């Protein structure tokens, strides 16, 4: 059996990665940029789109205006993915370096190159599997969607105003944006972002593992087990492979699976952990697990103020867990918590402004 703290490290890194994905895949600025660019490009046109030449002129104007905007967002995503690969390699190193001596960090320059030059394993993907081209394909496809919409307007008998509404939506309401062309573009960006960052983690982790071949001999495929898990990842979950020889996530768009490090047997007894779970199966609840983590990890998961309350407020993990959601399963804010358990805030020395 592998030490449970190895899984703890993996869970913490997964939390970090999913937070980075959520931040990177935030499309609010992207949507605003596209809507403003489309409105500006169409401002020189008016009336019905009644001829091929006019439809082509509109499509060309949209393409010229949108290309630098989408290229800018693509470039930022590429830079973020490269940065995340290095951050993930460092997180893997720090997790092991706190447990054992002689651990080597990944070569970060190699990580930077590998995340760009090692292709992804996206089964059935029709575009490039190399990171930069993979990201650029989103921009190219997005521009094509907008160009196509301009040409479709010719056959549908719409005018320039109708075209703008179809691309941008008639308002910024989320449901209206979701059904517009810009909504489809935004969803595509989210998929590309999440998949790129999962690739970044895989490369960062792989390069760290390969720097320590005496410590890590195998990898175990680990899928996120919920109702979103793909049939491919469900089937591979738990399979063990020699280091560097197994299927490397992401295996499909939006893949969340990863490869867990399997320690060589001679190192297992050097890491000991006590099991503190209170469930019927002897397992820990999430907050029991979190209670054992270092303060900086708790800060990442909960935010600094809530984590301080968790550590210093005198509440056991099970009671703290019950105070995180209201009866409708909505998160309880810190101000609401302060009204419920003022003594815990006092004990933790927290004074909300």
Beta strands, then each sheet from edge to edge (+ up, - down):
strand 1: 216-222
strand 2: 240-242
strand 3: 258-263
sheet 1: 2+ 1- 3+
end
